[in-house]
Amino acid sequence: MSKLYVGNLPHSATDSSLSEFVTNAGFGVASAQVMRDKFTGQARGFGFVELSDGQDLQRAVSSLNGQSLEGRPLTVNEARPQQQRTGGGFSGQRDRGGRDRGGRKRNY
């Protein structure tokens, strides 16, 4: 299956409104997902649409890119695999201040 990245979505966009938008443009949709902030649930302004089998990915990109959804011009590209994240993560018991997670100073 072919997967599209859809950017500059309005924050009011839902999975169903994204799916409906692509379907109304003449493409079969297997799934549509608007990405949301994991803490607030707020739409993050982008999503992914998986086209049905046999759909022309490049035709969908050229047809949908720049189209307007709720007054916002969309950026549509072929979705790329997620990059591996490296470094910068929290991976231990202590924070950078030398305290354990409970806020107590640890003696080493």
Backbone as XML, in Angstrom:
<?xml version="1.0"?>
<chain id="A" units="angstrom">
  <residue number="1" name="MET">
    <atom name="N" x="0.829" y="-1.191" z="0.000"/>
    <atom name="CA" x="0.000" y="0.000" z="0.000"/>
    <atom name="C" x="0.870" y="1.249" z="0.000"/>
  </residue>
  <residue number="2" name="SER">
    <atom name="N" x="0.305" y="2.324" z="-0.484"/>
    <atom name="CA" x="1.002" y="3.596" z="-0.573"/>
    <atom name="C" x="0.567" y="4.489" z="0.570"/>
  </residue>
  <residue number="3" name="LYS">
    <atom name="N" x="1.528" y="5.234" z="1.140"/>
    <atom name="CA" x="1.225" y="6.078" z="2.285"/>
    <atom name="C" x="1.617" y="7.518" z="2.001"/>
  </residue>
  <residue number="4" name="LEU">
    <atom name="N" x="0.698" y="8.440" z="2.308"/>
    <atom name="CA" x="0.913" y="9.861" z="2.127"/>
    <atom name="C" x="1.156" y="10.547" z="3.463"/>
  </residue>
  <residue number="5" name="TYR">
    <atom name="N" x="2.051" y="11.530" z="3.457"/>
    <atom name="CA" x="2.201" y="12.457" z="4.573"/>
    <atom name="C" x="1.373" y="13.680" z="4.209"/>
  </residue>
  <residue number="6" name="VAL">
    <atom name="N" x="0.536" y="14.146" z="5.131"/>
    <atom name="CA" x="-0.276" y="15.336" z="4.897"/>
    <atom name="C" x="0.040" y="16.333" z="6.000"/>
  </residue>
  <residue number="7" name="GLY">
    <atom name="N" x="0.640" y="17.464" z="5.621"/>
    <atom name="CA" x="1.036" y="18.471" z="6.593"/>
    <atom name="C" x="0.208" y="19.734" z="6.484"/>
  </residue>
  <residue number="8" name="ASN">
    <atom name="N" x="0.319" y="20.592" z="7.495"/>
    <atom name="CA" x="-0.401" y="21.863" z="7.622"/>
    <atom name="C" x="-1.900" y="21.639" z="7.805"/>
  </residue>
  <residue number="9" name="LEU">
    <atom name="N" x="-2.245" y="20.544" z="8.481"/>
    <atom name="CA" x="-3.655" y="20.274" z="8.766"/>
    <atom name="C" x="-4.171" y="21.254" z="9.816"/>
  </residue>
  <residue number="10" name="PRO">
    <atom name="N" x="-5.445" y="21.643" z="9.710"/>
    <atom name="CA" x="-6.023" y="22.471" z="10.770"/>
    <atom name="C" x="-6.105" y="21.658" z="12.064"/>
  </residue>
  <residue number="11" name="HIS">
    <atom name="N" x="-6.028" y="22.328" z="13.193"/>
    <atom name="CA" x="-6.054" y="21.617" z="14.477"/>
    <atom name="C" x="-7.409" y="20.968" z="14.755"/>
  </residue>
  <residue number="12" name="SER">
    <atom name="N" x="-8.423" y="21.349" z="13.988"/>
    <atom name="CA" x="-9.742" y="20.733" z="14.152"/>
    <atom name="C" x="-9.888" y="19.453" z="13.322"/>
  </residue>
  <residue number="13" name="ALA">
    <atom name="N" x="-8.872" y="19.096" z="12.545"/>
    <atom name="CA" x="-8.954" y="17.916" z="11.680"/>
    <atom name="C" x="-9.057" y="16.639" z="12.507"/>
  </residue>
  <residue number="14" name="THR">
    <atom name="N" x="-9.833" y="15.700" z="11.984"/>
    <atom name="CA" x="-9.985" y="14.382" z="12.606"/>
    <atom name="C" x="-9.601" y="13.317" z="11.588"/>
  </residue>
  <residue number="15" name="ASP">
    <atom name="N" x="-9.464" y="12.088" z="12.053"/>
    <atom name="CA" x="-9.160" y="10.982" z="11.143"/>
    <atom name="C" x="-10.224" y="10.894" z="10.048"/>
  </residue>
  <residue number="16" name="SER">
    <atom name="N" x="-11.487" y="11.016" z="10.432"/>
    <atom name="CA" x="-12.566" y="10.887" z="9.450"/>
    <atom name="C" x="-12.616" y="12.066" z="8.485"/>
  </residue>
  <residue number="17" name="SER">
    <atom name="N" x="-12.332" y="13.287" z="8.957"/>
    <atom name="CA" x="-12.356" y="14.432" z="8.031"/>
    <atom name="C" x="-11.198" y="14.343" z="7.037"/>
  </residue>
  <residue number="18" name="LEU">
    <atom name="N" x="-10.046" y="13.830" z="7.466"/>
    <atom name="CA" x="-8.910" y="13.641" z="6.568"/>
    <atom name="C" x="-9.229" y="12.564" z="5.536"/>
  </residue>
  <residue number="19" name="SER">
    <atom name="N" x="-9.796" y="11.468" z="5.992"/>
    <atom name="CA" x="-10.180" y="10.389" z="5.085"/>
    <atom name="C" x="-11.206" y="10.876" z="4.065"/>
  </residue>
  <residue number="20" name="GLU">
    <atom name="N" x="-12.183" y="11.617" z="4.529"/>
    <atom name="CA" x="-13.240" y="12.148" z="3.654"/>
    <atom name="C" x="-12.648" y="13.100" z="2.609"/>
  </residue>
  <residue number="21" name="PHE">
    <atom name="N" x="-11.709" y="13.945" z="3.013"/>
    <atom name="CA" x="-11.072" y="14.886" z="2.098"/>
    <atom name="C" x="-10.380" y="14.153" z="0.950"/>
  </residue>
  <residue number="22" name="VAL">
    <atom name="N" x="-9.615" y="13.109" z="1.271"/>
    <atom name="CA" x="-8.883" y="12.353" z="0.246"/>
    <atom name="C" x="-9.850" y="11.553" z="-0.623"/>
  </residue>
  <residue number="23" name="THR">
    <atom name="N" x="-10.877" y="10.983" z="-0.017"/>
    <atom name="CA" x="-11.882" y="10.229" z="-0.764"/>
    <atom name="C" x="-12.612" y="11.138" z="-1.749"/>
  </residue>
  <residue number="24" name="ASN">
    <atom name="N" x="-12.974" y="12.342" z="-1.301"/>
    <atom name="CA" x="-13.674" y="13.291" z="-2.175"/>
    <atom name="C" x="-12.808" y="13.753" z="-3.340"/>
  </residue>
  <residue number="25" name="ALA">
    <atom name="N" x="-11.494" y="13.639" z="-3.202"/>
    <atom name="CA" x="-10.578" y="13.992" z="-4.294"/>
    <atom name="C" x="-10.453" y="12.849" z="-5.303"/>
  </residue>
  <residue number="26" name="GLY">
    <atom name="N" x="-11.098" y="11.725" z="-5.018"/>
    <atom name="CA" x="-11.129" y="10.626" z="-5.974"/>
    <atom name="C" x="-10.168" y="9.486" z="-5.696"/>
  </residue>
  <residue number="27" name="PHE">
    <atom name="N" x="-9.682" y="9.390" z="-4.467"/>
    <atom name="CA" x="-8.741" y="8.327" z="-4.125"/>
    <atom name="C" x="-9.332" y="7.416" z="-3.064"/>
  </residue>
  <residue number="28" name="GLY">
    <atom name="N" x="-9.044" y="6.119" z="-3.177"/>
    <atom name="CA" x="-9.493" y="5.159" z="-2.185"/>
    <atom name="C" x="-8.604" y="5.208" z="-0.956"/>
  </residue>
  <residue number="29" name="VAL">
    <atom name="N" x="-9.210" y="5.221" z="0.208"/>
    <atom name="CA" x="-8.464" y="5.335" z="1.462"/>
    <atom name="C" x="-8.607" y="4.052" z="2.260"/>
  </residue>
  <residue number="30" name="ALA">
    <atom name="N" x="-7.464" y="3.449" z="2.626"/>
    <atom name="CA" x="-7.467" y="2.275" z="3.496"/>
    <atom name="C" x="-7.500" y="2.720" z="4.955"/>
  </residue>
  <residue number="31" name="SER">
    <atom name="N" x="-6.765" y="3.802" z="5.280"/>
    <atom name="CA" x="-6.774" y="4.346" z="6.640"/>
    <atom name="C" x="-6.282" y="5.780" z="6.609"/>
  </residue>
  <residue number="32" name="ALA">
    <atom name="N" x="-6.684" y="6.542" z="7.607"/>
    <atom name="CA" x="-6.229" y="7.923" z="7.761"/>
    <atom name="C" x="-6.043" y="8.177" z="9.245"/>
  </residue>
  <residue number="33" name="GLN">
    <atom name="N" x="-4.929" y="8.837" z="9.591"/>
    <atom name="CA" x="-4.658" y="9.114" z="10.998"/>
    <atom name="C" x="-4.066" y="10.504" z="11.147"/>
  </residue>
  <residue number="34" name="VAL">
    <atom name="N" x="-4.733" y="11.339" z="11.951"/>
    <atom name="CA" x="-4.209" y="12.645" z="12.323"/>
    <atom name="C" x="-3.381" y="12.425" z="13.581"/>
  </residue>
  <residue number="35" name="MET">
    <atom name="N" x="-2.136" y="12.862" z="13.551"/>
    <atom name="CA" x="-1.253" y="12.662" z="14.697"/>
    <atom name="C" x="-1.613" y="13.649" z="15.803"/>
  </residue>
  <residue number="36" name="ARG">
    <atom name="N" x="-1.628" y="13.139" z="17.045"/>
    <atom name="CA" x="-2.042" y="13.946" z="18.193"/>
    <atom name="C" x="-0.964" y="13.952" z="19.261"/>
  </residue>
  <residue number="37" name="ASP">
    <atom name="N" x="-0.918" y="15.041" z="20.029"/>
    <atom name="CA" x="-0.009" y="15.145" z="21.168"/>
    <atom name="C" x="-0.424" y="14.095" z="22.186"/>
  </residue>
  <residue number="38" name="LYS">
    <atom name="N" x="0.530" y="13.314" z="22.679"/>
    <atom name="CA" x="0.170" y="12.212" z="23.574"/>
    <atom name="C" x="-0.291" y="12.683" z="24.943"/>
  </residue>
  <residue number="39" name="PHE">
    <atom name="N" x="0.015" y="13.911" z="25.322"/>
    <atom name="CA" x="-0.400" y="14.406" z="26.632"/>
    <atom name="C" x="-1.708" y="15.199" z="26.568"/>
  </residue>
  <residue number="40" name="THR">
    <atom name="N" x="-1.863" y="16.049" z="25.547"/>
    <atom name="CA" x="-3.044" y="16.916" z="25.475"/>
    <atom name="C" x="-4.128" y="16.394" z="24.551"/>
  </residue>
  <residue number="41" name="GLY">
    <atom name="N" x="-3.764" y="15.518" z="23.609"/>
    <atom name="CA" x="-4.730" y="15.023" z="22.638"/>
    <atom name="C" x="-4.961" y="16.001" z="21.494"/>
  </residue>
  <residue number="42" name="GLN">
    <atom name="N" x="-4.295" y="17.149" z="21.527"/>
    <atom name="CA" x="-4.429" y="18.179" z="20.488"/>
    <atom name="C" x="-3.799" y="17.681" z="19.184"/>
  </residue>
  <residue number="43" name="ALA">
    <atom name="N" x="-4.471" y="17.933" z="18.061"/>
    <atom name="CA" x="-3.912" y="17.566" z="16.763"/>
    <atom name="C" x="-2.602" y="18.312" z="16.551"/>
  </residue>
  <residue number="44" name="ARG">
    <atom name="N" x="-1.600" y="17.611" z="16.006"/>
    <atom name="CA" x="-0.266" y="18.188" z="15.844"/>
    <atom name="C" x="-0.065" y="18.866" z="14.495"/>
  </residue>
  <residue number="45" name="GLY">
    <atom name="N" x="-1.081" y="18.868" z="13.633"/>
    <atom name="CA" x="-0.986" y="19.580" z="12.362"/>
    <atom name="C" x="-0.508" y="18.736" z="11.196"/>
  </residue>
  <residue number="46" name="PHE">
    <atom name="N" x="-0.380" y="17.425" z="11.403"/>
    <atom name="CA" x="-0.022" y="16.542" z="10.290"/>
    <atom name="C" x="-0.627" y="15.169" z="10.517"/>
  </residue>
  <residue number="47" name="GLY">
    <atom name="N" x="-0.654" y="14.401" z="9.449"/>
    <atom name="CA" x="-1.206" y="13.059" z="9.543"/>
    <atom name="C" x="-0.747" y="12.206" z="8.378"/>
  </residue>
  <residue number="48" name="PHE">
    <atom name="N" x="-1.255" y="10.992" z="8.337"/>
    <atom name="CA" x="-0.881" y="10.030" z="7.306"/>
    <atom name="C" x="-2.127" y="9.381" z="6.738"/>
  </residue>
  <residue number="49" name="VAL">
    <atom name="N" x="-2.107" y="9.152" z="5.428"/>
    <atom name="CA" x="-3.211" y="8.488" z="4.741"/>
    <atom name="C" x="-2.638" y="7.319" z="3.973"/>
  </residue>
  <residue number="50" name="GLU">
    <atom name="N" x="-3.182" y="6.144" z="4.235"/>
    <atom name="CA" x="-2.782" y="4.952" z="3.496"/>
    <atom name="C" x="-3.799" y="4.752" z="2.382"/>
  </residue>
  <residue number="51" name="LEU">
    <atom name="N" x="-3.326" y="4.800" z="1.140"/>
    <atom name="CA" x="-4.204" y="4.633" z="-0.008"/>
    <atom name="C" x="-4.519" y="3.166" z="-0.228"/>
  </residue>
  <residue number="52" name="SER">
    <atom name="N" x="-5.690" y="2.906" z="-0.801"/>
    <atom name="CA" x="-6.080" y="1.536" z="-1.123"/>
    <atom name="C" x="-5.137" y="0.952" z="-2.162"/>
  </residue>
  <residue number="53" name="ASP">
    <atom name="N" x="-5.108" y="-0.361" z="-2.235"/>
    <atom name="CA" x="-4.267" y="-1.041" z="-3.219"/>
    <atom name="C" x="-4.565" y="-0.525" z="-4.624"/>
  </residue>
  <residue number="54" name="GLY">
    <atom name="N" x="-3.517" y="-0.382" z="-5.415"/>
    <atom name="CA" x="-3.689" y="0.023" z="-6.803"/>
    <atom name="C" x="-3.800" y="1.520" z="-7.024"/>
  </residue>
  <residue number="55" name="GLN">
    <atom name="N" x="-3.808" y="2.313" z="-5.961"/>
    <atom name="CA" x="-3.909" y="3.764" z="-6.105"/>
    <atom name="C" x="-2.558" y="4.328" z="-6.532"/>
  </residue>
  <residue number="56" name="ASP">
    <atom name="N" x="-2.576" y="5.331" z="-7.386"/>
    <atom name="CA" x="-1.358" y="5.954" z="-7.891"/>
    <atom name="C" x="-0.864" y="7.007" z="-6.907"/>
  </residue>
  <residue number="57" name="LEU">
    <atom name="N" x="0.221" y="6.694" z="-6.209"/>
    <atom name="CA" x="0.763" y="7.571" z="-5.181"/>
    <atom name="C" x="1.169" y="8.927" z="-5.748"/>
  </residue>
  <residue number="58" name="GLN">
    <atom name="N" x="1.911" y="8.923" z="-6.842"/>
    <atom name="CA" x="2.386" y="10.192" z="-7.409"/>
    <atom name="C" x="1.230" y="11.056" z="-7.917"/>
  </residue>
  <residue number="59" name="ARG">
    <atom name="N" x="0.215" y="10.430" z="-8.460"/>
    <atom name="CA" x="-0.965" y="11.187" z="-8.907"/>
    <atom name="C" x="-1.679" y="11.800" z="-7.708"/>
  </residue>
  <residue number="60" name="ALA">
    <atom name="N" x="-1.748" y="11.066" z="-6.613"/>
    <atom name="CA" x="-2.374" y="11.583" z="-5.396"/>
    <atom name="C" x="-1.582" y="12.762" z="-4.841"/>
  </residue>
  <residue number="61" name="VAL">
    <atom name="N" x="-0.249" y="12.652" z="-4.817"/>
    <atom name="CA" x="0.591" y="13.747" z="-4.313"/>
    <atom name="C" x="0.371" y="14.993" z="-5.155"/>
  </residue>
  <residue number="62" name="SER">
    <atom name="N" x="0.455" y="14.854" z="-6.488"/>
    <atom name="CA" x="0.327" y="16.025" z="-7.354"/>
    <atom name="C" x="-1.082" y="16.613" z="-7.307"/>
  </residue>
  <residue number="63" name="SER">
    <atom name="N" x="-2.071" y="15.778" z="-7.109"/>
    <atom name="CA" x="-3.452" y="16.256" z="-7.059"/>
    <atom name="C" x="-3.793" y="16.940" z="-5.735"/>
  </residue>
  <residue number="64" name="LEU">
    <atom name="N" x="-3.286" y="16.411" z="-4.626"/>
    <atom name="CA" x="-3.666" y="16.914" z="-3.298"/>
    <atom name="C" x="-2.750" y="18.011" z="-2.766"/>
  </residue>
  <residue number="65" name="ASN">
    <atom name="N" x="-1.481" y="18.029" z="-3.175"/>
    <atom name="CA" x="-0.544" y="19.018" z="-2.650"/>
    <atom name="C" x="-1.003" y="20.427" z="-3.021"/>
  </residue>
  <residue number="66" name="GLY">
    <atom name="N" x="-1.127" y="21.280" z="-2.007"/>
    <atom name="CA" x="-1.567" y="22.650" z="-2.234"/>
    <atom name="C" x="-3.065" y="22.841" z="-2.127"/>
  </residue>
  <residue number="67" name="GLN">
    <atom name="N" x="-3.826" y="21.733" z="-2.102"/>
    <atom name="CA" x="-5.272" y="21.851" z="-1.929"/>
    <atom name="C" x="-5.579" y="22.409" z="-0.541"/>
  </residue>
  <residue number="68" name="SER">
    <atom name="N" x="-6.721" y="23.043" z="-0.401"/>
    <atom name="CA" x="-7.070" y="23.701" z="0.855"/>
    <atom name="C" x="-8.065" y="22.853" z="1.659"/>
  </residue>
  <residue number="69" name="LEU">
    <atom name="N" x="-7.791" y="22.731" z="2.953"/>
    <atom name="CA" x="-8.706" y="22.077" z="3.887"/>
    <atom name="C" x="-8.960" y="23.056" z="5.021"/>
  </residue>
  <residue number="70" name="GLU">
    <atom name="N" x="-10.194" y="23.491" z="5.154"/>
    <atom name="CA" x="-10.592" y="24.493" z="6.154"/>
    <atom name="C" x="-9.718" y="25.739" z="6.052"/>
  </residue>
  <residue number="71" name="GLY">
    <atom name="N" x="-9.441" y="26.161" z="4.819"/>
    <atom name="CA" x="-8.693" y="27.384" z="4.589"/>
    <atom name="C" x="-7.184" y="27.262" z="4.696"/>
  </residue>
  <residue number="72" name="ARG">
    <atom name="N" x="-6.681" y="26.058" z="4.912"/>
    <atom name="CA" x="-5.223" y="25.870" z="5.042"/>
    <atom name="C" x="-4.703" y="25.071" z="3.855"/>
  </residue>
  <residue number="73" name="PRO">
    <atom name="N" x="-3.685" y="25.593" z="3.149"/>
    <atom name="CA" x="-3.105" y="24.843" z="2.026"/>
    <atom name="C" x="-2.275" y="23.665" z="2.551"/>
  </residue>
  <residue number="74" name="LEU">
    <atom name="N" x="-2.586" y="22.483" z="2.076"/>
    <atom name="CA" x="-1.936" y="21.278" z="2.573"/>
    <atom name="C" x="-0.615" y="21.000" z="1.867"/>
  </residue>
  <residue number="75" name="THR">
    <atom name="N" x="0.297" y="20.401" z="2.601"/>
    <atom name="CA" x="1.540" y="19.894" z="2.049"/>
    <atom name="C" x="1.406" y="18.376" z="2.001"/>
  </residue>
  <residue number="76" name="VAL">
    <atom name="N" x="1.460" y="17.812" z="0.815"/>
    <atom name="CA" x="1.281" y="16.368" z="0.657"/>
    <atom name="C" x="2.503" y="15.788" z="-0.044"/>
  </residue>
  <residue number="77" name="ASN">
    <atom name="N" x="3.096" y="14.781" z="0.581"/>
    <atom name="CA" x="4.266" y="14.087" z="0.042"/>
    <atom name="C" x="4.113" y="12.593" z="0.287"/>
  </residue>
  <residue number="78" name="GLU">
    <atom name="N" x="4.988" y="11.829" z="-0.360"/>
    <atom name="CA" x="5.065" y="10.409" z="-0.038"/>
    <atom name="C" x="5.644" y="10.287" z="1.365"/>
  </residue>
  <residue number="79" name="ALA">
    <atom name="N" x="5.013" y="9.489" z="2.200"/>
    <atom name="CA" x="5.503" y="9.298" z="3.568"/>
    <atom name="C" x="6.806" y="8.522" z="3.536"/>
  </residue>
  <residue number="80" name="ARG">
    <atom name="N" x="7.755" y="8.960" z="4.353"/>
    <atom name="CA" x="9.043" y="8.277" z="4.477"/>
    <atom name="C" x="9.071" y="7.527" z="5.796"/>
  </residue>
  <residue number="81" name="PRO">
    <atom name="N" x="9.850" y="6.452" z="5.876"/>
    <atom name="CA" x="9.950" y="5.713" z="7.147"/>
    <atom name="C" x="10.490" y="6.625" z="8.253"/>
  </residue>
  <residue number="82" name="GLN">
    <atom name="N" x="10.014" y="6.399" z="9.468"/>
    <atom name="CA" x="10.457" y="7.198" z="10.612"/>
    <atom name="C" x="11.937" y="6.969" z="10.867"/>
  </residue>
  <residue number="83" name="GLN">
    <atom name="N" x="12.657" y="8.063" z="11.120"/>
    <atom name="CA" x="14.087" y="7.981" z="11.399"/>
    <atom name="C" x="14.309" y="7.475" z="12.817"/>
  </residue>
  <residue number="84" name="GLN">
    <atom name="N" x="15.404" y="6.729" z="13.016"/>
    <atom name="CA" x="15.777" y="6.282" z="14.347"/>
    <atom name="C" x="16.244" y="7.488" z="15.149"/>
  </residue>
  <residue number="85" name="ARG">
    <atom name="N" x="15.769" y="7.608" z="16.358"/>
    <atom name="CA" x="16.211" y="8.690" z="17.228"/>
    <atom name="C" x="17.433" y="8.228" z="18.006"/>
  </residue>
  <residue number="86" name="THR">
    <atom name="N" x="18.410" y="9.132" z="18.141"/>
    <atom name="CA" x="19.614" y="8.780" z="18.884"/>
    <atom name="C" x="19.932" y="9.855" z="19.898"/>
  </residue>
  <residue number="87" name="GLY">
    <atom name="N" x="20.404" y="9.418" z="21.067"/>
    <atom name="CA" x="20.897" y="10.333" z="22.097"/>
    <atom name="C" x="19.860" y="11.289" z="22.628"/>
  </residue>
  <residue number="88" name="GLY">
    <atom name="N" x="20.247" y="12.007" z="23.660"/>
    <atom name="CA" x="19.422" y="13.053" z="24.211"/>
    <atom name="C" x="18.300" y="12.585" z="25.106"/>
  </residue>
  <residue number="89" name="GLY">
    <atom name="N" x="18.093" y="11.299" z="25.215"/>
    <atom name="CA" x="16.980" y="10.796" z="26.007"/>
    <atom name="C" x="17.342" y="10.593" z="27.466"/>
  </residue>
  <residue number="90" name="PHE">
    <atom name="N" x="16.350" y="10.500" z="28.307"/>
    <atom name="CA" x="16.543" y="10.229" z="29.722"/>
    <atom name="C" x="16.637" y="8.726" z="29.880"/>
  </residue>
  <residue number="91" name="SER">
    <atom name="N" x="17.751" y="8.253" z="30.426"/>
    <atom name="CA" x="17.913" y="6.804" z="30.462"/>
    <atom name="C" x="18.394" y="6.281" z="31.808"/>
  </residue>
  <residue number="92" name="GLY">
    <atom name="N" x="18.346" y="7.087" z="32.849"/>
    <atom name="CA" x="18.850" y="6.585" z="34.112"/>
    <atom name="C" x="17.973" y="6.979" z="35.282"/>
  </residue>
  <residue number="93" name="GLN">
    <atom name="N" x="18.422" y="6.608" z="36.476"/>
    <atom name="CA" x="17.682" y="6.917" z="37.696"/>
    <atom name="C" x="17.807" y="8.381" z="38.088"/>
  </residue>
  <residue number="94" name="ARG">
    <atom name="N" x="18.921" y="9.005" z="37.731"/>
    <atom name="CA" x="19.172" y="10.363" z="38.193"/>
    <atom name="C" x="18.876" y="11.374" z="37.106"/>
  </residue>
  <residue number="95" name="ASP">
    <atom name="N" x="18.435" y="12.571" z="37.530"/>
    <atom name="CA" x="18.324" y="13.645" z="36.560"/>
    <atom name="C" x="19.668" y="14.355" z="36.500"/>
  </residue>
  <residue number="96" name="ARG">
    <atom name="N" x="19.773" y="15.425" z="35.758"/>
    <atom name="CA" x="21.063" y="16.095" z="35.574"/>
    <atom name="C" x="21.542" y="16.806" z="36.823"/>
  </residue>
  <residue number="97" name="GLY">
    <atom name="N" x="20.665" y="16.995" z="37.806"/>
    <atom name="CA" x="21.058" y="17.669" z="39.032"/>
    <atom name="C" x="21.593" y="16.721" z="40.082"/>
  </residue>
  <residue number="98" name="GLY">
    <atom name="N" x="21.733" y="15.441" z="39.762"/>
    <atom name="CA" x="22.268" y="14.480" z="40.706"/>
    <atom name="C" x="21.246" y="14.018" z="41.722"/>
  </residue>
  <residue number="99" name="ARG">
    <atom name="N" x="19.991" y="14.243" z="41.459"/>
    <atom name="CA" x="18.935" y="13.830" z="42.389"/>
    <atom name="C" x="18.212" y="12.612" z="41.814"/>
  </residue>
  <residue number="100" name="ASP">
    <atom name="N" x="17.701" y="11.774" z="42.708"/>
    <atom name="CA" x="16.935" y="10.638" z="42.194"/>
    <atom name="C" x="15.546" y="11.133" z="41.814"/>
  </residue>
  <residue number="101" name="ARG">
    <atom name="N" x="14.711" y="10.256" z="41.297"/>
    <atom name="CA" x="13.400" y="10.676" z="40.803"/>
    <atom name="C" x="12.508" y="11.246" z="41.896"/>
  </residue>
  <residue number="102" name="GLY">
    <atom name="N" x="12.750" y="10.921" z="43.132"/>
    <atom name="CA" x="11.943" y="11.440" z="44.232"/>
    <atom name="C" x="12.381" y="12.820" z="44.688"/>
  </residue>
  <residue number="103" name="GLY">
    <atom name="N" x="13.434" y="13.360" z="44.085"/>
    <atom name="CA" x="13.890" y="14.695" z="44.418"/>
    <atom name="C" x="14.922" y="14.736" z="45.535"/>
  </residue>
  <residue number="104" name="ARG">
    <atom name="N" x="15.292" y="13.564" z="46.083"/>
    <atom name="CA" x="16.267" y="13.511" z="47.173"/>
    <atom name="C" x="17.687" y="13.490" z="46.600"/>
  </residue>
  <residue number="105" name="LYS">
    <atom name="N" x="18.583" y="14.196" z="47.257"/>
    <atom name="CA" x="19.980" y="14.192" z="46.848"/>
    <atom name="C" x="20.588" y="12.833" z="47.160"/>
  </residue>
  <residue number="106" name="ARG">
    <atom name="N" x="21.304" y="12.277" z="46.198"/>
    <atom name="CA" x="21.908" y="10.966" z="46.410"/>
    <atom name="C" x="23.365" y="11.151" z="46.798"/>
  </residue>
  <residue number="107" name="ASN">
    <atom name="N" x="23.824" y="10.339" z="47.715"/>
    <atom name="CA" x="25.212" y="10.369" z="48.147"/>
    <atom name="C" x="25.963" y="9.237" z="47.465"/>
  </residue>
  <residue number="108" name="TYR">
    <atom name="N" x="26.978" y="9.591" z="46.721"/>
    <atom name="CA" x="27.753" y="8.565" z="45.996"/>
    <atom name="C" x="29.134" y="8.490" z="46.549"/>
  </residue>
</chain>
